[in-house]
Amino acid sequence: MLAWDRLCFPKEIGGLGFRDLHRFNIALLGQQVWRLMSCTDMLCFQVLSAKYFPNGDVLHPKHIDKPSFTWQSIAKAACMLYDGFG
């Protein structure tokens, strides 16, 4: 039995070539954050900004007591991006 991190190794070095799903999810959420920052005419931007960042700044949202799971995930990815670019 192999550990999950070994399964994610490329086949050439003894793994099975599976994707690391956590990293893949963060990458997809990062793309969504980028879209929210660059395409302000999208319906998704308009809906999320009305509730979570009315100032139009995805990286500095207002505090909400019970945010949706979708927004929590996007906000975590935005924090990672901000920390990386900051």
N, CA, C and O atoms as a Maestro MAE file, in Angstrom:
{
 s_m_m2io_version
 :::
 2.0.0
}

f_m_ct {
 s_m_title
 :::
 protein
 m_atom[344] {
  # First column is atom index #
  i_m_mmod_type
  r_m_x_coord
  r_m_y_coord
  r_m_z_coord
  i_m_residue_number
  s_m_chain_name
  s_m_pdb_residue_name
  s_m_pdb_atom_name
  i_m_atomic_number
  :::
  1 25 0.847 -1.179 0.000 1 A "MET " " N  " 7
  2 3 0.000 0.000 0.000 1 A "MET " " CA " 6
  3 2 0.891 1.239 0.000 1 A "MET " " C  " 6
  4 15 1.837 1.337 0.782 1 A "MET " " O  " 8
  5 25 0.576 2.184 -0.887 2 A "LEU " " N  " 7
  6 3 1.372 3.403 -1.008 2 A "LEU " " CA " 6
  7 2 0.673 4.576 -0.342 2 A "LEU " " C  " 6
  8 15 -0.555 4.659 -0.334 2 A "LEU " " O  " 8
  9 25 1.466 5.479 0.217 3 A "ALA " " N  " 7
  10 3 0.911 6.701 0.789 3 A "ALA " " CA " 6
  11 2 0.450 7.613 -0.344 3 A "ALA " " C  " 6
  12 15 0.941 7.518 -1.469 3 A "ALA " " O  " 8
  13 25 -0.493 8.493 -0.038 4 A "TRP " " N  " 7
  14 3 -1.072 9.369 -1.058 4 A "TRP " " CA " 6
  15 2 -0.004 10.227 -1.729 4 A "TRP " " C  " 6
  16 15 -0.041 10.422 -2.943 4 A "TRP " " O  " 8
  17 25 0.949 10.741 -0.949 5 A "ASP " " N  " 7
  18 3 1.970 11.592 -1.556 5 A "ASP " " CA " 6
  19 2 2.837 10.808 -2.540 5 A "ASP " " C  " 6
  20 15 3.340 11.378 -3.508 5 A "ASP " " O  " 8
  21 25 3.015 9.514 -2.305 6 A "ARG " " N  " 7
  22 3 3.767 8.682 -3.257 6 A "ARG " " CA " 6
  23 2 2.950 8.419 -4.521 6 A "ARG " " C  " 6
  24 15 3.515 8.310 -5.609 6 A "ARG " " O  " 8
  25 25 1.636 8.318 -4.387 7 A "LEU " " N  " 7
  26 3 0.793 8.101 -5.558 7 A "LEU " " CA " 6
  27 2 0.830 9.304 -6.493 7 A "LEU " " C  " 6
  28 15 0.630 9.164 -7.699 7 A "LEU " " O  " 8
  29 25 1.086 10.483 -5.938 8 A "CYS " " N  " 7
  30 3 1.113 11.705 -6.735 8 A "CYS " " CA " 6
  31 2 2.439 11.908 -7.460 8 A "CYS " " C  " 6
  32 15 2.555 12.810 -8.289 8 A "CYS " " O  " 8
  33 25 3.439 11.085 -7.160 9 A "PHE " " N  " 7
  34 3 4.709 11.190 -7.879 9 A "PHE " " CA " 6
  35 2 4.492 10.823 -9.343 9 A "PHE " " C  " 6
  36 15 3.601 10.033 -9.655 9 A "PHE " " O  " 8
  37 25 5.291 11.382 -10.241 10 A "PRO " " N  " 7
  38 3 5.211 10.977 -11.650 10 A "PRO " " CA " 6
  39 2 5.535 9.489 -11.810 10 A "PRO " " C  " 6
  40 15 6.250 8.910 -10.992 10 A "PRO " " O  " 8
  41 25 5.015 8.892 -12.846 11 A "LYS " " N  " 7
  42 3 5.233 7.464 -13.093 11 A "LYS " " CA " 6
  43 2 6.715 7.143 -13.266 11 A "LYS " " C  " 6
  44 15 7.168 6.056 -12.908 11 A "LYS " " O  " 8
  45 25 7.463 8.096 -13.818 12 A "GLU " " N  " 7
  46 3 8.880 7.865 -14.090 12 A "GLU " " CA " 6
  47 2 9.694 7.619 -12.822 12 A "GLU " " C  " 6
  48 15 10.755 6.998 -12.878 12 A "GLU " " O  " 8
  49 25 9.202 8.103 -11.676 13 A "ILE " " N  " 7
  50 3 9.965 7.913 -10.437 13 A "ILE " " CA " 6
  51 2 9.220 7.033 -9.432 13 A "ILE " " C  " 6
  52 15 9.463 7.119 -8.228 13 A "ILE " " O  " 8
  53 25 8.326 6.198 -9.919 14 A "GLY " " N  " 7
  54 3 7.713 5.190 -9.065 14 A "GLY " " CA " 6
  55 2 6.321 5.488 -8.552 14 A "GLY " " C  " 6
  56 15 5.753 4.676 -7.821 14 A "GLY " " O  " 8
  57 25 5.755 6.627 -8.913 15 A "GLY " " N  " 7
  58 3 4.396 6.944 -8.489 15 A "GLY " " CA " 6
  59 2 3.385 6.499 -9.533 15 A "GLY " " C  " 6
  60 15 3.732 5.840 -10.513 15 A "GLY " " O  " 8
  61 25 2.141 6.864 -9.309 16 A "LEU " " N  " 7
  62 3 1.094 6.526 -10.270 16 A "LEU " " CA " 6
  63 2 0.647 7.724 -11.100 16 A "LEU " " C  " 6
  64 15 -0.217 7.590 -11.967 16 A "LEU " " O  " 8
  65 25 1.228 8.893 -10.841 17 A "GLY " " N  " 7
  66 3 0.926 10.068 -11.647 17 A "GLY " " CA " 6
  67 2 -0.389 10.745 -11.310 17 A "GLY " " C  " 6
  68 15 -0.900 11.525 -12.115 17 A "GLY " " O  " 8
  69 25 -0.955 10.464 -10.126 18 A "PHE " " N  " 7
  70 3 -2.194 11.141 -9.728 18 A "PHE " " CA " 6
  71 2 -1.906 12.611 -9.464 18 A "PHE " " C  " 6
  72 15 -0.794 12.982 -9.088 18 A "PHE " " O  " 8
  73 25 -2.912 13.434 -9.665 19 A "ARG " " N  " 7
  74 3 -2.771 14.844 -9.317 19 A "ARG " " CA " 6
  75 2 -2.943 15.014 -7.814 19 A "ARG " " C  " 6
  76 15 -3.702 14.290 -7.169 19 A "ARG " " O  " 8
  77 25 -2.222 15.987 -7.276 20 A "ASP " " N  " 7
  78 3 -2.439 16.375 -5.885 20 A "ASP " " CA " 6
  79 2 -3.698 17.233 -5.887 20 A "ASP " " C  " 6
  80 15 -3.662 18.384 -6.321 20 A "ASP " " O  " 8
  81 25 -4.800 16.689 -5.410 21 A "LEU " " N  " 7
  82 3 -6.096 17.356 -5.525 21 A "LEU " " CA " 6
  83 2 -6.157 18.661 -4.746 21 A "LEU " " C  " 6
  84 15 -6.853 19.587 -5.163 21 A "LEU " " O  " 8
  85 25 -5.456 18.759 -3.638 22 A "HIS " " N  " 7
  86 3 -5.446 20.012 -2.872 22 A "HIS " " CA " 6
  87 2 -4.800 21.124 -3.701 22 A "HIS " " C  " 6
  88 15 -5.343 22.225 -3.798 22 A "HIS " " O  " 8
  89 25 -3.660 20.839 -4.285 23 A "ARG " " N  " 7
  90 3 -2.981 21.846 -5.117 23 A "ARG " " CA " 6
  91 2 -3.808 22.188 -6.351 23 A "ARG " " C  " 6
  92 15 -3.880 23.349 -6.755 23 A "ARG " " O  " 8
  93 25 -4.423 21.185 -6.941 24 A "PHE " " N  " 7
  94 3 -5.256 21.410 -8.123 24 A "PHE " " CA " 6
  95 2 -6.439 22.311 -7.770 24 A "PHE " " C  " 6
  96 15 -6.778 23.210 -8.539 24 A "PHE " " O  " 8
  97 25 -7.069 22.080 -6.617 25 A "ASN " " N  " 7
  98 3 -8.189 22.897 -6.168 25 A "ASN " " CA " 6
  99 2 -7.748 24.337 -5.923 25 A "ASN " " C  " 6
  100 15 -8.444 25.271 -6.318 25 A "ASN " " O  " 8
  101 25 -6.602 24.524 -5.278 26 A "ILE " " N  " 7
  102 3 -6.083 25.868 -5.028 26 A "ILE " " CA " 6
  103 2 -5.812 26.575 -6.352 26 A "ILE " " C  " 6
  104 15 -6.087 27.769 -6.480 26 A "ILE " " O  " 8
  105 25 -5.282 25.863 -7.330 27 A "ALA " " N  " 7
  106 3 -5.011 26.466 -8.636 27 A "ALA " " CA " 6
  107 2 -6.306 26.919 -9.310 27 A "ALA " " C  " 6
  108 15 -6.358 28.011 -9.876 27 A "ALA " " O  " 8
  109 25 -7.342 26.097 -9.254 28 A "LEU " " N  " 7
  110 3 -8.620 26.472 -9.862 28 A "LEU " " CA " 6
  111 2 -9.254 27.657 -9.139 28 A "LEU " " C  " 6
  112 15 -9.814 28.549 -9.776 28 A "LEU " " O  " 8
  113 25 -9.168 27.667 -7.811 29 A "LEU " " N  " 7
  114 3 -9.707 28.799 -7.053 29 A "LEU " " CA " 6
  115 2 -8.908 30.066 -7.341 29 A "LEU " " C  " 6
  116 15 -9.474 31.158 -7.409 29 A "LEU " " O  " 8
  117 25 -7.607 29.925 -7.509 30 A "GLY " " N  " 7
  118 3 -6.776 31.071 -7.874 30 A "GLY " " CA " 6
  119 2 -7.179 31.649 -9.219 30 A "GLY " " C  " 6
  120 15 -7.189 32.867 -9.395 30 A "GLY " " O  " 8
  121 25 -7.510 30.786 -10.165 31 A "GLN " " N  " 7
  122 3 -8.002 31.261 -11.462 31 A "GLN " " CA " 6
  123 2 -9.306 32.028 -11.295 31 A "GLN " " C  " 6
  124 15 -9.518 33.043 -11.957 31 A "GLN " " O  " 8
  125 25 -10.170 31.553 -10.426 32 A "GLN " " N  " 7
  126 3 -11.441 32.246 -10.191 32 A "GLN " " CA " 6
  127 2 -11.201 33.612 -9.564 32 A "GLN " " C  " 6
  128 15 -11.860 34.586 -9.929 32 A "GLN " " O  " 8
  129 25 -10.262 33.694 -8.624 33 A "VAL " " N  " 7
  130 3 -9.919 34.987 -8.020 33 A "VAL " " CA " 6
  131 2 -9.397 35.930 -9.097 33 A "VAL " " C  " 6
  132 15 -9.778 37.100 -9.143 33 A "VAL " " O  " 8
  133 25 -8.526 35.421 -9.961 34 A "TRP " " N  " 7
  134 3 -7.981 36.249 -11.039 34 A "TRP " " CA " 6
  135 2 -9.099 36.764 -11.946 34 A "TRP " " C  " 6
  136 15 -9.097 37.932 -12.336 34 A "TRP " " O  " 8
  137 25 -10.043 35.901 -12.275 35 A "ARG " " N  " 7
  138 3 -11.181 36.330 -13.104 35 A "ARG " " CA " 6
  139 2 -11.994 37.409 -12.400 35 A "ARG " " C  " 6
  140 15 -12.420 38.377 -13.029 35 A "ARG " " O  " 8
  141 25 -12.210 37.245 -11.098 36 A "LEU " " N  " 7
  142 3 -12.973 38.243 -10.345 36 A "LEU " " CA " 6
  143 2 -12.241 39.582 -10.309 36 A "LEU " " C  " 6
  144 15 -12.871 40.639 -10.285 36 A "LEU " " O  " 8
  145 25 -10.909 39.534 -10.304 37 A "MET " " N  " 7
  146 3 -10.135 40.770 -10.267 37 A "MET " " CA " 6
  147 2 -10.063 41.449 -11.634 37 A "MET " " C  " 6
  148 15 -9.984 42.674 -11.716 37 A "MET " " O  " 8
  149 25 -10.091 40.659 -12.700 38 A "SER " " N  " 7
  150 3 -9.854 41.237 -14.023 38 A "SER " " CA " 6
  151 2 -11.104 41.388 -14.885 38 A "SER " " C  " 6
  152 15 -11.096 42.177 -15.830 38 A "SER " " O  " 8
  153 25 -12.162 40.666 -14.592 39 A "CYS " " N  " 7
  154 3 -13.379 40.717 -15.418 39 A "CYS " " CA " 6
  155 2 -14.559 41.158 -14.558 39 A "CYS " " C  " 6
  156 15 -15.349 40.330 -14.103 39 A "CYS " " O  " 8
  157 25 -14.671 42.444 -14.342 40 A "THR " " N  " 7
  158 3 -15.707 42.950 -13.442 40 A "THR " " CA " 6
  159 2 -17.091 43.000 -14.079 40 A "THR " " C  " 6
  160 15 -18.066 43.352 -13.414 40 A "THR " " O  " 8
  161 25 -17.185 42.655 -15.346 41 A "ASP " " N  " 7
  162 3 -18.494 42.660 -15.992 41 A "ASP " " CA " 6
  163 2 -19.185 41.290 -15.936 41 A "ASP " " C  " 6
  164 15 -20.303 41.146 -16.430 41 A "ASP " " O  " 8
  165 25 -18.534 40.292 -15.344 42 A "MET " " N  " 7
  166 3 -19.129 38.956 -15.243 42 A "MET " " CA " 6
  167 2 -20.248 38.938 -14.209 42 A "MET " " C  " 6
  168 15 -20.199 39.667 -13.218 42 A "MET " " O  " 8
  169 25 -21.242 38.115 -14.442 43 A "LEU " " N  " 7
  170 3 -22.351 37.963 -13.504 43 A "LEU " " CA " 6
  171 2 -21.844 37.469 -12.149 43 A "LEU " " C  " 6
  172 15 -22.313 37.925 -11.105 43 A "LEU " " O  " 8
  173 25 -20.901 36.550 -12.163 44 A "CYS " " N  " 7
  174 3 -20.325 36.021 -10.923 44 A "CYS " " CA " 6
  175 2 -19.725 37.152 -10.085 44 A "CYS " " C  " 6
  176 15 -19.918 37.188 -8.870 44 A "CYS " " O  " 8
  177 25 -19.007 38.068 -10.717 45 A "PHE " " N  " 7
  178 3 -18.435 39.215 -10.000 45 A "PHE " " CA " 6
  179 2 -19.535 40.073 -9.400 45 A "PHE " " C  " 6
  180 15 -19.445 40.478 -8.241 45 A "PHE " " O  " 8
  181 25 -20.556 40.350 -10.167 46 A "GLN " " N  " 7
  182 3 -21.628 41.226 -9.704 46 A "GLN " " CA " 6
  183 2 -22.376 40.619 -8.518 46 A "GLN " " C  " 6
  184 15 -22.720 41.327 -7.571 46 A "GLN " " O  " 8
  185 25 -22.624 39.328 -8.567 47 A "VAL " " N  " 7
  186 3 -23.343 38.659 -7.478 47 A "VAL " " CA " 6
  187 2 -22.490 38.617 -6.210 47 A "VAL " " C  " 6
  188 15 -22.962 38.971 -5.130 47 A "VAL " " O  " 8
  189 25 -21.238 38.184 -6.343 48 A "LEU " " N  " 7
  190 3 -20.373 38.082 -5.168 48 A "LEU " " CA " 6
  191 2 -20.015 39.449 -4.599 48 A "LEU " " C  " 6
  192 15 -19.945 39.614 -3.381 48 A "LEU " " O  " 8
  193 25 -19.787 40.428 -5.467 49 A "SER " " N  " 7
  194 3 -19.398 41.750 -4.962 49 A "SER " " CA " 6
  195 2 -20.543 42.434 -4.228 49 A "SER " " C  " 6
  196 15 -20.301 43.204 -3.299 49 A "SER " " O  " 8
  197 25 -21.769 42.173 -4.620 50 A "ALA " " N  " 7
  198 3 -22.907 42.788 -3.938 50 A "ALA " " CA " 6
  199 2 -22.946 42.398 -2.462 50 A "ALA " " C  " 6
  200 15 -23.361 43.193 -1.618 50 A "ALA " " O  " 8
  201 25 -22.518 41.181 -2.151 51 A "LYS " " N  " 7
  202 3 -22.595 40.718 -0.767 51 A "LYS " " CA " 6
  203 2 -21.260 40.784 -0.033 51 A "LYS " " C  " 6
  204 15 -21.220 41.170 1.135 51 A "LYS " " O  " 8
  205 25 -20.174 40.416 -0.697 52 A "TYR " " N  " 7
  206 3 -18.922 40.196 0.010 52 A "TYR " " CA " 6
  207 2 -17.874 41.296 -0.149 52 A "TYR " " C  " 6
  208 15 -17.080 41.514 0.766 52 A "TYR " " O  " 8
  209 25 -17.851 41.985 -1.271 53 A "PHE " " N  " 7
  210 3 -16.867 43.055 -1.440 53 A "PHE " " CA " 6
  211 2 -17.469 44.205 -2.247 53 A "PHE " " C  " 6
  212 15 -17.125 44.400 -3.412 53 A "PHE " " O  " 8
  213 25 -18.370 44.962 -1.621 54 A "PRO " " N  " 7
  214 3 -19.056 46.047 -2.334 54 A "PRO " " CA " 6
  215 2 -18.120 47.156 -2.814 54 A "PRO " " C  " 6
  216 15 -18.489 47.937 -3.691 54 A "PRO " " O  " 8
  217 25 -16.916 47.231 -2.251 55 A "ASN " " N  " 7
  218 3 -15.955 48.231 -2.717 55 A "ASN " " CA " 6
  219 2 -15.256 47.811 -4.007 55 A "ASN " " C  " 6
  220 15 -14.492 48.588 -4.579 55 A "ASN " " O  " 8
  221 25 -15.513 46.585 -4.468 56 A "GLY " " N  " 7
  222 3 -14.945 46.087 -5.716 56 A "GLY " " CA " 6
  223 2 -13.577 45.449 -5.572 56 A "GLY " " C  " 6
  224 15 -12.990 45.032 -6.570 56 A "GLY " " O  " 8
  225 25 -13.054 45.360 -4.357 57 A "ASP " " N  " 7
  226 3 -11.727 44.801 -4.118 57 A "ASP " " CA " 6
  227 2 -11.855 43.387 -3.558 57 A "ASP " " C  " 6
  228 15 -12.220 43.203 -2.397 57 A "ASP " " O  " 8
  229 25 -11.556 42.403 -4.380 58 A "VAL " " N  " 7
  230 3 -11.683 41.000 -3.984 58 A "VAL " " CA " 6
  231 2 -10.731 40.664 -2.839 58 A "VAL " " C  " 6
  232 15 -11.055 39.842 -1.981 58 A "VAL " " O  " 8
  233 25 -9.570 41.290 -2.823 59 A "LEU " " N  " 7
  234 3 -8.560 40.969 -1.817 59 A "LEU " " CA " 6
  235 2 -8.855 41.568 -0.447 59 A "LEU " " C  " 6
  236 15 -8.234 41.182 0.543 59 A "LEU " " O  " 8
  237 25 -9.796 42.507 -0.379 60 A "HIS " " N  " 7
  238 3 -10.154 43.127 0.903 60 A "HIS " " CA " 6
  239 2 -11.679 43.132 1.071 60 A "HIS " " C  " 6
  240 15 -12.310 44.185 0.993 60 A "HIS " " O  " 8
  241 25 -12.264 41.955 1.300 61 A "PRO " " N  " 7
  242 3 -13.724 41.874 1.440 61 A "PRO " " CA " 6
  243 2 -14.183 42.363 2.807 61 A "PRO " " C  " 6
  244 15 -13.392 42.480 3.743 61 A "PRO " " O  " 8
  245 25 -15.484 42.648 2.901 62 A "LYS " " N  " 7
  246 3 -16.027 43.004 4.211 62 A "LYS " " CA " 6
  247 2 -16.305 41.725 4.989 62 A "LYS " " C  " 6
  248 15 -16.457 40.652 4.404 62 A "LYS " " O  " 8
  249 25 -16.370 41.845 6.299 63 A "HIS " " N  " 7
  250 3 -16.597 40.677 7.157 63 A "HIS " " CA " 6
  251 2 -18.082 40.309 7.143 63 A "HIS " " C  " 6
  252 15 -18.949 41.160 7.343 63 A "HIS " " O  " 8
  253 25 -18.355 39.036 6.904 64 A "ILE " " N  " 7
  254 3 -19.711 38.485 6.906 64 A "ILE " " CA " 6
  255 2 -19.749 37.379 7.962 64 A "ILE " " C  " 6
  256 15 -18.827 36.567 8.046 64 A "ILE " " O  " 8
  257 25 -20.813 37.347 8.766 65 A "ASP " " N  " 7
  258 3 -20.910 36.344 9.829 65 A "ASP " " CA " 6
  259 2 -21.006 34.912 9.304 65 A "ASP " " C  " 6
  260 15 -20.333 34.020 9.820 65 A "ASP " " O  " 8
  261 25 -21.825 34.687 8.296 66 A "LYS " " N  " 7
  262 3 -22.002 33.332 7.777 66 A "LYS " " CA " 6
  263 2 -21.830 33.334 6.257 66 A "LYS " " C  " 6
  264 15 -22.817 33.281 5.525 66 A "LYS " " O  " 8
  265 25 -20.588 33.393 5.780 67 A "PRO " " N  " 7
  266 3 -20.379 33.388 4.331 67 A "PRO " " CA " 6
  267 2 -20.655 32.004 3.742 67 A "PRO " " C  " 6
  268 15 -20.602 30.997 4.448 67 A "PRO " " O  " 8
  269 25 -20.944 31.968 2.469 68 A "SER " " N  " 7
  270 3 -21.189 30.693 1.794 68 A "SER " " CA " 6
  271 2 -19.881 29.912 1.681 68 A "SER " " C  " 6
  272 15 -18.793 30.480 1.777 68 A "SER " " O  " 8
  273 25 -20.004 28.617 1.479 69 A "PHE " " N  " 7
  274 3 -18.824 27.769 1.319 69 A "PHE " " CA " 6
  275 2 -18.025 28.202 0.098 69 A "PHE " " C  " 6
  276 15 -16.794 28.206 0.118 69 A "PHE " " O  " 8
  277 25 -18.736 28.568 -0.964 70 A "THR " " N  " 7
  278 3 -18.067 29.027 -2.185 70 A "THR " " CA " 6
  279 2 -17.212 30.248 -1.896 70 A "THR " " C  " 6
  280 15 -16.050 30.306 -2.296 70 A "THR " " O  " 8
  281 25 -17.787 31.226 -1.201 71 A "TRP " " N  " 7
  282 3 -17.029 32.440 -0.911 71 A "TRP " " CA " 6
  283 2 -15.872 32.160 0.043 71 A "TRP " " C  " 6
  284 15 -14.798 32.742 -0.112 71 A "TRP " " O  " 8
  285 25 -16.067 31.282 1.024 72 A "GLN " " N  " 7
  286 3 -14.976 30.941 1.937 72 A "GLN " " CA " 6
  287 2 -13.791 30.371 1.166 72 A "GLN " " C  " 6
  288 15 -12.640 30.714 1.439 72 A "GLN " " O  " 8
  289 25 -14.076 29.507 0.209 73 A "SER " " N  " 7
  290 3 -13.014 28.893 -0.590 73 A "SER " " CA " 6
  291 2 -12.304 29.930 -1.447 73 A "SER " " C  " 6
  292 15 -11.075 29.941 -1.523 73 A "SER " " O  " 8
  293 25 -13.073 30.802 -2.091 74 A "ILE " " N  " 7
  294 3 -12.476 31.846 -2.925 74 A "ILE " " CA " 6
  295 2 -11.655 32.801 -2.065 74 A "ILE " " C  " 6
  296 15 -10.570 33.220 -2.470 74 A "ILE " " O  " 8
  297 25 -12.157 33.146 -0.891 75 A "ALA " " N  " 7
  298 3 -11.444 34.072 -0.004 75 A "ALA " " CA " 6
  299 2 -10.124 33.473 0.481 75 A "ALA " " C  " 6
  300 15 -9.130 34.191 0.585 75 A "ALA " " O  " 8
  301 25 -10.095 32.181 0.778 76 A "LYS " " N  " 7
  302 3 -8.846 31.539 1.185 76 A "LYS " " CA " 6
  303 2 -7.826 31.577 0.055 76 A "LYS " " C  " 6
  304 15 -6.646 31.841 0.285 76 A "LYS " " O  " 8
  305 25 -8.283 31.312 -1.164 77 A "ALA " " N  " 7
  306 3 -7.377 31.376 -2.311 77 A "ALA " " CA " 6
  307 2 -6.894 32.803 -2.532 77 A "ALA " " C  " 6
  308 15 -5.736 33.017 -2.891 77 A "ALA " " O  " 8
  309 25 -7.773 33.783 -2.322 78 A "ALA " " N  " 7
  310 3 -7.380 35.184 -2.474 78 A "ALA " " CA " 6
  311 2 -6.309 35.547 -1.450 78 A "ALA " " C  " 6
  312 15 -5.371 36.277 -1.770 78 A "ALA " " O  " 8
  313 25 -6.441 35.045 -0.221 79 A "CYS " " N  " 7
  314 3 -5.421 35.298 0.807 79 A "CYS " " CA " 6
  315 2 -4.082 34.695 0.393 79 A "CYS " " C  " 6
  316 15 -3.035 35.318 0.569 79 A "CYS " " O  " 8
  317 25 -4.119 33.489 -0.155 80 A "MET " " N  " 7
  318 3 -2.877 32.858 -0.611 80 A "MET " " CA " 6
  319 2 -2.236 33.680 -1.719 80 A "MET " " C  " 6
  320 15 -1.021 33.878 -1.726 80 A "MET " " O  " 8
  321 25 -3.045 34.155 -2.651 81 A "LEU " " N  " 7
  322 3 -2.514 34.985 -3.732 81 A "LEU " " CA " 6
  323 2 -1.953 36.290 -3.191 81 A "LEU " " C  " 6
  324 15 -0.877 36.727 -3.599 81 A "LEU " " O  " 8
  325 25 -2.676 36.903 -2.282 82 A "TYR " " N  " 7
  326 3 -2.234 38.175 -1.711 82 A "TYR " " CA " 6
  327 2 -0.921 37.997 -0.954 82 A "TYR " " C  " 6
  328 15 -0.015 38.823 -1.068 82 A "TYR " " O  " 8
  329 25 -0.822 36.917 -0.183 83 A "ASP " " N  " 7
  330 3 0.415 36.643 0.548 83 A "ASP " " CA " 6
  331 2 1.577 36.390 -0.414 83 A "ASP " " C  " 6
  332 15 2.713 36.784 -0.152 83 A "ASP " " O  " 8
  333 25 1.273 35.732 -1.523 84 A "GLY " " N  " 7
  334 3 2.312 35.455 -2.513 84 A "GLY " " CA " 6
  335 2 2.761 36.690 -3.270 84 A "GLY " " C  " 6
  336 15 3.939 36.819 -3.602 84 A "GLY " " O  " 8
  337 25 1.832 37.605 -3.548 85 A "PHE " " N  " 7
  338 3 2.164 38.814 -4.295 85 A "PHE " " CA " 6
  339 2 2.551 39.964 -3.383 85 A "PHE " " C  " 6
  340 15 3.286 40.867 -3.783 85 A "PHE " " O  " 8
  341 25 2.044 39.927 -2.134 86 A "GLY " " N  " 7
  342 3 2.176 41.011 -1.185 86 A "GLY " " CA " 6
  343 2 3.570 41.487 -1.005 86 A "GLY " " C  " 6
  344 15 3.813 42.407 -0.223 86 A "GLY " " O  " 8
  :::
 }
 m_bond[343] {
  # First column is bond index #
  i_m_from
  i_m_to
  i_m_order
  :::
  1 1 2 1
  2 2 3 1
  3 3 4 2
  4 3 5 1
  5 5 6 1
  6 6 7 1
  7 7 8 2
  8 7 9 1
  9 9 10 1
  10 10 11 1
  11 11 12 2
  12 11 13 1
  13 13 14 1
  14 14 15 1
  15 15 16 2
  16 15 17 1
  17 17 18 1
  18 18 19 1
  19 19 20 2
  20 19 21 1
  21 21 22 1
  22 22 23 1
  23 23 24 2
  24 23 25 1
  25 25 26 1
  26 26 27 1
  27 27 28 2
  28 27 29 1
  29 29 30 1
  30 30 31 1
  31 31 32 2
  32 31 33 1
  33 33 34 1
  34 34 35 1
  35 35 36 2
  36 35 37 1
  37 37 38 1
  38 38 39 1
  39 39 40 2
  40 39 41 1
  41 41 42 1
  42 42 43 1
  43 43 44 2
  44 43 45 1
  45 45 46 1
  46 46 47 1
  47 47 48 2
  48 47 49 1
  49 49 50 1
  50 50 51 1
  51 51 52 2
  52 51 53 1
  53 53 54 1
  54 54 55 1
  55 55 56 2
  56 55 57 1
  57 57 58 1
  58 58 59 1
  59 59 60 2
  60 59 61 1
  61 61 62 1
  62 62 63 1
  63 63 64 2
  64 63 65 1
  65 65 66 1
  66 66 67 1
  67 67 68 2
  68 67 69 1
  69 69 70 1
  70 70 71 1
  71 71 72 2
  72 71 73 1
  73 73 74 1
  74 74 75 1
  75 75 76 2
  76 75 77 1
  77 77 78 1
  78 78 79 1
  79 79 80 2
  80 79 81 1
  81 81 82 1
  82 82 83 1
  83 83 84 2
  84 83 85 1
  85 85 86 1
  86 86 87 1
  87 87 88 2
  88 87 89 1
  89 89 90 1
  90 90 91 1
  91 91 92 2
  92 91 93 1
  93 93 94 1
  94 94 95 1
  95 95 96 2
  96 95 97 1
  97 97 98 1
  98 98 99 1
  99 99 100 2
  100 99 101 1
  101 101 102 1
  102 102 103 1
  103 103 104 2
  104 103 105 1
  105 105 106 1
  106 106 107 1
  107 107 108 2
  108 107 109 1
  109 109 110 1
  110 110 111 1
  111 111 112 2
  112 111 113 1
  113 113 114 1
  114 114 115 1
  115 115 116 2
  116 115 117 1
  117 117 118 1
  118 118 119 1
  119 119 120 2
  120 119 121 1
  121 121 122 1
  122 122 123 1
  123 123 124 2
  124 123 125 1
  125 125 126 1
  126 126 127 1
  127 127 128 2
  128 127 129 1
  129 129 130 1
  130 130 131 1
  131 131 132 2
  132 131 133 1
  133 133 134 1
  134 134 135 1
  135 135 136 2
  136 135 137 1
  137 137 138 1
  138 138 139 1
  139 139 140 2
  140 139 141 1
  141 141 142 1
  142 142 143 1
  143 143 144 2
  144 143 145 1
  145 145 146 1
  146 146 147 1
  147 147 148 2
  148 147 149 1
  149 149 150 1
  150 150 151 1
  151 151 152 2
  152 151 153 1
  153 153 154 1
  154 154 155 1
  155 155 156 2
  156 155 157 1
  157 157 158 1
  158 158 159 1
  159 159 160 2
  160 159 161 1
  161 161 162 1
  162 162 163 1
  163 163 164 2
  164 163 165 1
  165 165 166 1
  166 166 167 1
  167 167 168 2
  168 167 169 1
  169 169 170 1
  170 170 171 1
  171 171 172 2
  172 171 173 1
  173 173 174 1
  174 174 175 1
  175 175 176 2
  176 175 177 1
  177 177 178 1
  178 178 179 1
  179 179 180 2
  180 179 181 1
  181 181 182 1
  182 182 183 1
  183 183 184 2
  184 183 185 1
  185 185 186 1
  186 186 187 1
  187 187 188 2
  188 187 189 1
  189 189 190 1
  190 190 191 1
  191 191 192 2
  192 191 193 1
  193 193 194 1
  194 194 195 1
  195 195 196 2
  196 195 197 1
  197 197 198 1
  198 198 199 1
  199 199 200 2
  200 199 201 1
  201 201 202 1
  202 202 203 1
  203 203 204 2
  204 203 205 1
  205 205 206 1
  206 206 207 1
  207 207 208 2
  208 207 209 1
  209 209 210 1
  210 210 211 1
  211 211 212 2
  212 211 213 1
  213 213 214 1
  214 214 215 1
  215 215 216 2
  216 215 217 1
  217 217 218 1
  218 218 219 1
  219 219 220 2
  220 219 221 1
  221 221 222 1
  222 222 223 1
  223 223 224 2
  224 223 225 1
  225 225 226 1
  226 226 227 1
  227 227 228 2
  228 227 229 1
  229 229 230 1
  230 230 231 1
  231 231 232 2
  232 231 233 1
  233 233 234 1
  234 234 235 1
  235 235 236 2
  236 235 237 1
  237 237 238 1
  238 238 239 1
  239 239 240 2
  240 239 241 1
  241 241 242 1
  242 242 243 1
  243 243 244 2
  244 243 245 1
  245 245 246 1
  246 246 247 1
  247 247 248 2
  248 247 249 1
  249 249 250 1
  250 250 251 1
  251 251 252 2
  252 251 253 1
  253 253 254 1
  254 254 255 1
  255 255 256 2
  256 255 257 1
  257 257 258 1
  258 258 259 1
  259 259 260 2
  260 259 261 1
  261 261 262 1
  262 262 263 1
  263 263 264 2
  264 263 265 1
  265 265 266 1
  266 266 267 1
  267 267 268 2
  268 267 269 1
  269 269 270 1
  270 270 271 1
  271 271 272 2
  272 271 273 1
  273 273 274 1
  274 274 275 1
  275 275 276 2
  276 275 277 1
  277 277 278 1
  278 278 279 1
  279 279 280 2
  280 279 281 1
  281 281 282 1
  282 282 283 1
  283 283 284 2
  284 283 285 1
  285 285 286 1
  286 286 287 1
  287 287 288 2
  288 287 289 1
  289 289 290 1
  290 290 291 1
  291 291 292 2
  292 291 293 1
  293 293 294 1
  294 294 295 1
  295 295 296 2
  296 295 297 1
  297 297 298 1
  298 298 299 1
  299 299 300 2
  300 299 301 1
  301 301 302 1
  302 302 303 1
  303 303 304 2
  304 303 305 1
  305 305 306 1
  306 306 307 1
  307 307 308 2
  308 307 309 1
  309 309 310 1
  310 310 311 1
  311 311 312 2
  312 311 313 1
  313 313 314 1
  314 314 315 1
  315 315 316 2
  316 315 317 1
  317 317 318 1
  318 318 319 1
  319 319 320 2
  320 319 321 1
  321 321 322 1
  322 322 323 1
  323 323 324 2
  324 323 325 1
  325 325 326 1
  326 326 327 1
  327 327 328 2
  328 327 329 1
  329 329 330 1
  330 330 331 1
  331 331 332 2
  332 331 333 1
  333 333 334 1
  334 334 335 1
  335 335 336 2
  336 335 337 1
  337 337 338 1
  338 338 339 1
  339 339 340 2
  340 339 341 1
  341 341 342 1
  342 342 343 1
  343 343 344 2
  :::
 }
}
